[in-house]
Amino acid sequence: MASDSGQDRGKVVTRFAPSPTGYLHLGGARTALFNWLFARHHGGKALLRIEDTDHKRSTQDAIDKILEGLDWLGLDYDQPPVFQSQRADRHREVALALLEAGHAYKCFATTEELEAMRAEQRANKQPQRYDGRWRDRDPADAPDGTPFVVRLKTPIEGETVIKDAVQGEVRVANAEIDDYVLLRADGTPTYMLAVVVDDHDMGCTHIIRGDDHLNNAFRQLPIIKAMDQIEGGWPEPVYAHAPLIHGQDGAKLSKRHGAVGVEAYRDELGVLPEALFNYLIRLGWGHGDKEEFTRQEAIELFDLDGVGKSASRFDLKKLLNLNGHHIREADDERLARLVAPEIGVGTDIALLAKAMPVLKMRAKDTHELAEGAAFLFKQRPLEMSEKASSLLDDEGRQRLKLVSERLKSENSWTIEALEATTKALSEELELGLGKLAQPMRAALTGTTTSPGIFDVLVLLGREESLARIDAQAA
C-alpha cells in the first residue's frame, strides 16, 4: 500500500486496528466508535486495519465477528480493511532503510545471552531491558552465518515529549526506552514496527486508542522521526489515549464484568445497536449532562476535548435503562422483525408490530418484548402458569362466564368500549375492576403479567378473545 499521507494534508484520518485474537469487546468497540465519530465530526476518513500478524492466535472466526460487530453498530469505513499480515514486505523495507541509514543495527546476541542478561538485571533489581551490547559493535565481530535481529537505535539522552490530546503533556526519559527489535531472526517484522509503518502508509493523522498503549507511543515515535530524516514526509500523528473501561468494582474490565463480544449484548441481553452506540459514547466522553444521543447528534458534538482523563465504569443496569429508552423510540415494524425469530416460525409480523406500542412501554430489552408478545401466538388450550391457574378457581371461572356474556353483547371492540363495559359489570357486581381483570388476564394470556387487559382484548380480536375466555370459563 503506497503512502497517501501527503494527500489531503490537514484532513483528519483515523484508524481502528483490532487484533483478531478474540472478538470485538466493549473496550475495542468504544475505541472504534471514538475513531469513527472523530473522523465523521471533522469530515475526514475512518479506516480499518486488521492486525493479524499473530498467526497462531488470529482466527477467521474472530475476524468475521469483529466485522459483524462493527457493521451491527453502524460503523462504516471509507476503504476496504487493510490486513497487516499482507504487508510484511513493506515493513521489512522500512526496517532495512533504518538499518542502512544507521538508525538501526544488527544484534547477534543469543537467546542464552539475553536470558543471562535479564537474570542479572533481576538479581540487581534493575529494569528489564536490552543493554545495547551490539549497538556500537561491528557486525563483522559475529561469526559468518550467525542469526541476528534488527534493533532500532533509540535516542539515549534527553526525553521524548508527547502532547496527548487526552492526557495532556507526557514526558519520558529516552534512557528508559531500550533498543527494541524491528525484525526477528527469521526476517518477520514485529508489531511495533508494523503499526508505525501502516499508520504512516494509511495517512493516519490521529491515533486514538486506550491508554494502555501510551508507552507504545514513546517507542514508536523514534521510528517516525528517523524515517522523516531518511526520506521526509513522516509527520508525527496526534495521539489521544483514552482511559480504560473498568467494572463496577473499579477493576479493569474482564469477562466477569461482562467483557464479552458485542454480539453477546445483542443476542444474550437483547440490546439494540443504537443503545450500545449511545452507551459507549458516554463511557469516558461527555457533553454536559446530556445522556441520550442520536447518531447524528453524536457526530455533531463529539470531539477529543470531551474525553475524560479518568477510567469510566461499566454499568449494565444503566445500559439496559438506556436500551429501554431506545426501544420506545424504535420503529414498531423493525422491532417486530427483530423479535419475531425468538417467538417462532411463521409469526405474524403485522400483528406483532401492532402490539409494539403497548409492549415496548415497559420493556428494557428485546427478550422482554418477545416474552410480552408470546400470548398473541399461543394455541388453545393455553398452557397456564401456576399463578394463572390459581386465579381460575370456581369463583374465577364464574366471573369469566359473566364477562363473556357481557362482552358478546359489545358491538364496538375498542379499548374505550371494552373498558366501559367491563367497568360497568364490575360496578354491578360490586367488585373492584381487578377482580374481573385478573382471571381475564389468566384466561387470555396464560400468565399473570401482560399489557393492559383491554389492549390484550383488542390485539387478540373479538373471536380469539371470547374463545379463550370461554375455554377457561367452562
Stockholm file with secondary structure:
# STOCKHOLM 1.0

chainA/1-474         MASDSGQDRGKVVTRFAPSPTGYLHLGGARTALFNWLFARHHGGKALLRIEDTDHKRSTQDAIDKILEGLDWLGLDYDQPPVFQSQRADRHREVALALLEAGHAYKCFATTEELEAMRAEQRANKQPQRYDGRWRDRDPADAPDGTPFVVRLKTPIEGETVIKDAVQGEVRVANAEIDDYVLLRADGTPTYMLAVVVDDHDMGCTHIIRGDDHLNNAFRQLPIIKAMDQIEGGWPEPVYAHAPLIHGQDGAKLSKRHGAVGVEAYRDELGVLPEALFNYLIRLGWGHGDKEEFTRQEAIELFDLDGVGKSASRFDLKKLLNLNGHHIREADDERLARLVAPEIGVGTDIALLAKAMPVLKMRAKDTHELAEGAAFLFKQRPLEMSEKASSLLDDEGRQRLKLVSERLKSENSWTIEALEATTKALSEELELGLGKLAQPMRAALTGTTTSPGIFDVLVLLGREESLARIDAQAA
#=GR chainA/1-474 SS CCCCTTTTTTCCEEEECCCTTSCCCHHHHHHHHHHHHHHHHTTCEEEEEECCCCTTTCCHHHHHHHHHHHHHTTCCCSSCCEEGGGGHHHHHHHHHHHHHTTSEEEECCCHHHHHHHHHHHHHTTCCCCCCCTTSSSCGGGSCTTCCCEEEECCCCSSEEEEEETTTEEEEEEGGGSCCCEEECTTSCBCHHHHHHHHHHHTTCCEEEEEGGGHHHHHHHHHHHHHHHHHHSCCCCCEEEEECCEECTTSSBCCGGGTCCCHHHHHHTTCCCHHHHHHHHHTSSBCSTTCCCCCHHHHHHHCCGGGBCSSCEECCHHHHHHHHHHHHHHSCHHHHHHHHHHHHCTTCCHHHHHHHHHHHTTTCSSHHHHHHHHGGGGCCSSCCCCHHHHHHCSHHHHHHHHHHHHHHHTCCCCSHHHHHHHHHHHHHHTTCCHHHHHHHHHHHHHSSSCCSCHHHHHHHHCHHHHHHHHHHHHC
#=GC SS_cons         CCCCTTTTTTCCEEEECCCTTSCCCHHHHHHHHHHHHHHHHTTCEEEEEECCCCTTTCCHHHHHHHHHHHHHTTCCCSSCCEEGGGGHHHHHHHHHHHHHTTSEEEECCCHHHHHHHHHHHHHTTCCCCCCCTTSSSCGGGSCTTCCCEEEECCCCSSEEEEEETTTEEEEEEGGGSCCCEEECTTSCBCHHHHHHHHHHHTTCCEEEEEGGGHHHHHHHHHHHHHHHHHHSCCCCCEEEEECCEECTTSSBCCGGGTCCCHHHHHHTTCCCHHHHHHHHHTSSBCSTTCCCCCHHHHHHHCCGGGBCSSCEECCHHHHHHHHHHHHHHSCHHHHHHHHHHHHCTTCCHHHHHHHHHHHTTTCSSHHHHHHHHGGGGCCSSCCCCHHHHHHCSHHHHHHHHHHHHHHHTCCCCSHHHHHHHHHHHHHHTTCCHHHHHHHHHHHHHSSSCCSCHHHHHHHHCHHHHHHHHHHHHC
//
